[in-house]
């Protein structure tokens, strides 16, 4: 999986926020430091993305094996 694909998955799941510059990053960090439920929700969303994509390399290799034989 490419970094951009992973970033998209995390953004779509609510596990990440995209910022345009350092000022926006500072604002977002400050917001998250003050909002425990938001931090926890993002963490849980990230964990779910990891669980849903666990074994992706193994599945991909399994699909490619017949083609490489």
C-alpha positions in Angstrom: 0.0 0.0 0.0 1.3 3.4 -0.9 1.5 6.2 1.6 -1.1 8.3 -0.2 -3.5 5.4 -0.1 -3.0 4.9 3.6 -3.5 8.7 4.2 -6.7 8.6 2.2 -8.0 5.6 4.3 -7.1 7.3 7.5 -8.8 10.6 6.4 -11.9 8.8 5.2 -12.1 6.9 8.5 -11.8 10.0 10.6 -8.5 8.8 11.9 -6.5 11.8 10.6 -6.9 15.4 9.7 -5.3 17.2 6.8 -3.8 20.6 7.4 -2.3 23.0 4.9 0.4 24.6 6.9 2.2 24.8 10.3 -0.4 27.3 11.7 -3.3 24.9 10.9 -1.3 22.0 12.4 -0.8 24.0 15.6 -4.5 24.8 15.8 -5.4 21.1 15.2 -2.9 19.9 17.8 -4.3 22.4 20.3 -7.9 21.3 19.6 -7.0 17.6 20.0 -5.1 18.3 23.3 -8.3 19.9 24.7 -10.7 17.3 23.3 -10.2 13.9 24.8 -13.2 12.2 23.1 -12.0 13.4 19.7 -8.5 12.0 20.4 -10.0 8.7 21.5 -12.3 8.5 18.5 -9.4 9.2 16.1 -7.3 6.5 17.8 -10.1 4.0 17.6 -10.7 4.8 13.9 -7.0 4.4 13.2 -7.0 1.0 15.0 -10.0 -0.1 12.9 -8.1 0.9 9.7 -5.2 -1.2 10.8 -7.4 -4.2 11.6 -9.2 -4.0 8.3 -5.9 -3.9 6.4 -4.0 -6.5 8.3 -2.6 -9.2 6.1 -2.9 -7.1 2.9 0.6 -8.1 1.7 -0.2 -11.8 2.2 -3.5 -11.5 0.4 -1.8 -9.7 -2.5 0.9 -12.3 -2.8 -1.7 -15.0 -2.8 -3.4 -13.4 -5.7 -0.2 -12.9 -7.6 1.2 -16.4 -7.0 -0.8 -18.1 -9.8 0.2 -15.4 -12.2 3.9 -15.8 -11.4 3.9 -19.6 -11.8 
